[in-house]
Amino acid sequence: MSHSSSMAARNMFGRFLSRFQHLGAFALALALAFVGVHSVTAHEFKVGDLEIEHPWSRATPVGAKVAGGYFTIINKGSSPDRLLSISSDVSEKAELHQMGVKDGVMTMRPVEGGLDIPAGGKVALAPGSYHLMFIGLKRQPKQGEKFAATLTFEKAGTVNVEFAVEGMGETGGMDMDHAN
């Protein structure tokens, strides 16, 4: 191989390597962006042995008087606990509800006495199941915002959380197989 063809081959390899390095940098930037988006949308709070994962709500249309609230509670402890109450400045009151279907009729009713969180277990508050109702909205939650709430547990005590407001038709990144 002549000296000039050897130089041309090195130059071609150099250009290829340079493009590959840019592609690698792009892939790394894309991976970091994905991790960043995940960390923004998935958030958790802890109190005692309990972890509250990704509290979220949906944006509401103008004039709506209620909004739902959803999250998963994981009990990493060896004794059960119970969610007793919820409060938030976004509404006049907040209640824990359960939705179900019986004989083809959908029902929604308040949960009396709190929601049991089994030792070493988890409970998902999700659309179509257990959920919070923020009743008498003082303002409309808007997509991209967050609003504060306080959860009170029988043993772990109180914890302040933030509900991420998603779009009106969103599911909070939860699939229904994880409810309950």
C-alpha positions as semicolon CSV with decimal commas, in nm:
position;residue;x (nm);y (nm);z (nm)
1;M;0,000;0,000;0,000
2;S;0,141;0,338;-0,096
3;H;0,195;0,616;0,151
4;S;-0,090;0,827;0,002
5;S;-0,342;0,540;0,012
6;S;-0,238;0,466;0,370
7;M;-0,301;0,833;0,462
8;A;-0,640;0,824;0,288
9;A;-0,738;0,511;0,480
10;R;-0,636;0,673;0,810
11;N;-0,834;0,986;0,725
12;M;-1,141;0,780;0,637
13;F;-1,106;0,581;0,961
14;G;-1,061;0,908;1,153
15;R;-1,384;1,052;1,005
16;F;-1,568;0,728;1,086
17;L;-1,436;0,729;1,442
18;S;-1,530;1,097;1,483
19;R;-1,887;1,025;1,369
20;F;-1,907;0,724;1,601
21;Q;-1,794;0,939;1,895
22;H;-2,068;1,196;1,814
23;L;-2,322;0,914;1,798
24;G;-2,201;0,784;2,135
25;A;-2,228;1,133;2,285
26;F;-2,580;1,164;2,141
27;A;-2,682;0,826;2,286
28;L;-2,541;0,925;2,625
29;A;-2,727;1,258;2,616
30;L;-3,048;1,078;2,520
31;A;-3,006;0,828;2,805
32;L;-2,943;1,109;3,055
33;A;-3,250;1,295;2,930
34;F;-3,462;0,984;2,982
35;V;-3,330;0,940;3,336
36;G;-3,400;1,309;3,403
37;V;-3,759;1,282;3,279
38;H;-3,815;0,970;3,490
39;S;-3,684;1,141;3,802
40;V;-3,917;1,437;3,743
41;T;-4,229;1,223;3,695
42;A;-4,157;0,959;3,958
43;H;-4,131;1,107;4,303
44;E;-4,166;0,955;4,647
45;F;-4,203;1,056;5,008
46;K;-4,123;0,864;5,327
47;V;-4,260;0,858;5,680
48;G;-4,162;0,585;5,926
49;D;-4,167;0,250;5,746
50;L;-4,393;0,384;5,470
51;E;-4,302;0,504;5,122
52;I;-4,554;0,704;4,922
53;E;-4,473;0,671;4,552
54;H;-4,567;0,923;4,283
55;P;-4,869;1,113;4,417
56;W;-5,052;1,247;4,113
57;S;-5,380;1,400;4,005
58;R;-5,539;1,497;3,676
59;A;-5,595;1,847;3,548
60;T;-5,959;1,949;3,585
61;P;-6,182;2,143;3,348
62;V;-6,300;2,493;3,440
63;G;-6,584;2,472;3,692
64;A;-6,504;2,122;3,821
65;K;-6,569;2,086;4,194
66;V;-6,373;1,763;4,253
67;A;-6,042;1,604;4,157
68;G;-5,896;1,260;4,219
69;G;-5,567;1,174;4,384
70;Y;-5,359;0,862;4,333
71;F;-5,036;0,705;4,465
72;T;-4,894;0,379;4,597
73;I;-4,812;0,318;4,963
74;I;-4,542;0,061;5,040
75;N;-4,506;-0,061;5,397
76;K;-4,148;-0,181;5,452
77;G;-4,214;-0,245;5,820
78;S;-4,313;-0,555;6,015
79;S;-4,644;-0,415;6,145
80;P;-4,949;-0,286;5,958
81;D;-5,043;0,080;5,946
82;R;-5,351;0,271;5,835
83;L;-5,407;0,585;5,628
84;L;-5,646;0,787;5,846
85;S;-5,691;1,124;5,677
86;I;-5,591;1,356;5,398
87;S;-5,594;1,735;5,380
88;S;-5,495;1,985;5,114
89;D;-5,520;2,357;5,047
90;V;-5,644;2,277;4,695
91;S;-5,988;2,174;4,829
92;E;-6,231;2,229;5,115
93;K;-6,199;1,864;5,214
94;A;-6,043;1,539;5,099
95;E;-6,182;1,188;5,139
96;L;-6,062;0,836;5,074
97;H;-6,300;0,654;4,835
98;Q;-6,332;0,309;4,684
99;M;-6,469;0,248;4,336
100;G;-6,604;-0,087;4,229
101;V;-6,848;-0,263;3,999
102;K;-7,127;-0,481;4,134
103;D;-7,387;-0,643;3,910
104;G;-7,269;-0,426;3,623
105;V;-7,317;-0,102;3,817
106;M;-7,019;0,117;3,903
107;T;-7,023;0,245;4,260
108;M;-6,808;0,488;4,453
109;R;-6,824;0,519;4,828
110;P;-6,618;0,674;5,108
111;V;-6,392;0,437;5,300
112;E;-6,482;0,451;5,670
113;G;-6,216;0,401;5,937
114;G;-5,913;0,446;5,711
115;L;-5,724;0,229;5,466
116;D;-5,518;-0,062;5,598
117;I;-5,159;-0,090;5,476
118;P;-5,039;-0,448;5,547
119;A;-4,695;-0,514;5,695
120;G;-4,449;-0,580;5,415
121;G;-4,721;-0,500;5,159
122;K;-4,842;-0,223;4,937
123;V;-5,169;-0,060;4,844
124;A;-5,224;0,129;4,519
125;L;-5,466;0,419;4,500
126;A;-5,547;0,422;4,130
127;P;-5,828;0,511;3,890
128;G;-6,108;0,256;3,924
129;S;-6,002;0,144;4,274
130;Y;-5,913;0,314;4,600
131;H;-5,845;0,685;4,541
132;L;-5,862;1,026;4,705
133;M;-6,136;1,275;4,628
134;F;-6,047;1,642;4,666
135;I;-6,394;1,792;4,719
136;G;-6,487;2,159;4,685
137;L;-6,188;2,264;4,475
138;K;-6,060;2,611;4,562
139;R;-5,874;2,627;4,230
140;Q;-5,840;2,410;3,921
141;P;-5,530;2,189;3,918
142;K;-5,347;2,254;3,590
143;Q;-5,123;2,014;3,399
144;G;-4,757;2,055;3,495
145;E;-4,831;2,204;3,838
146;K;-4,795;2,045;4,180
147;F;-5,010;2,092;4,486
148;A;-4,942;2,003;4,847
149;A;-5,134;1,764;5,069
150;T;-5,085;1,607;5,411
151;L;-5,140;1,236;5,472
152;T;-5,193;1,114;5,828
153;F;-5,119;0,754;5,922
154;E;-5,213;0,577;6,245
155;K;-4,857;0,472;6,339
156;A;-4,616;0,652;6,106
157;G;-4,771;0,995;6,167
158;T;-4,806;1,273;5,911
159;V;-4,619;1,339;5,590
160;N;-4,641;1,630;5,349
161;V;-4,651;1,524;4,985
162;E;-4,684;1,695;4,649
163;F;-4,929;1,579;4,386
164;A;-4,799;1,616;4,030
165;V;-5,083;1,729;3,804
166;E;-5,097;1,535;3,479
167;G;-5,321;1,574;3,173
168;M;-5,696;1,508;3,193
169;G;-5,677;1,163;3,035
170;E;-5,353;1,044;3,197
171;T;-5,309;0,729;3,403
172;G;-5,008;0,838;3,608
173;G;-4,782;0,585;3,444
174;M;-4,961;0,311;3,638
175;D;-5,117;0,014;3,471
176;M;-5,430;-0,131;3,622
177;D;-5,257;-0,464;3,699
178;H;-5,087;-0,289;3,991
179;A;-5,406;-0,158;4,152
180;N;-5,467;-0,317;4,493
